[in-house]
Amino acid sequence: MSALWSARVEERLADGVVLALRAVHPDAGELTGSPVFAFRVLVDAPRDPAVPRPPVEEEAALASAVVRSVEVGGVRNSPFDEEAARAGVERALRERGLAPQDGEAWAEAFGERWRELWADPDRAPSGRLTVLVGDPAWVAGLGPGAEWETSAW
C-alpha cells in the first residue's frame, strides 16, 4: 500500500509519543484521533523485526487494547481542498504558458508541481498526534527524530 502520511517522533513520553504527521498523498484524508488510526501509525513505525506486524483484520481489536488515548493538535491545511489545489497548479502552469492541449508537457509539468505540493510541509495537511499506550513496549525504540512513512487511514 502507498504511503499516506510521514511520521516523525517529536517527543518520547514514559507511556507514549508525540508525533508530527504530514500527509504525503491526497488520499490521506483528515488527521484523526481514532485509536485505530494511531495504532496503525505505530504498527508502521521502525520496530524490532522479531515483533510481527498484526494482521490487518485484527488491528481494530488490538487498537482498543493498546492505545489508551489519542490527542490531535496543531492541525494545519486541513481539510485539504483537492479541487482548489488542482486549480492552483493549473493556474500556475497556464502562467508559464502551458495549456492542457500541450499533452505530455502539461502532464509532466502538472505531475512535477503536484509532487512539490505534497513535499512542502507548509502546504500539505499536517498536525501532531499524542498517543498514550497501555504497554510502553509499543513505543520502545522510538526516540525523538525517528521517522517513517505509514499507510494508516
Secondary structure, 3 states (H helix, E strand, C coil): CCCCEEEEEEEEECCEEEEEEEECCHHHCCCCCCHHHHHHHHHCCCCCCCCCCCCHHHHHHHHHHHEEEEEEEEEECCCCCHHHHHHHHHHHHHHCCCCHHHCHHHHHHHHHHHHHHHHCCCCCCEEEEEEEECCHHHHCCCCCCCEEEECCC
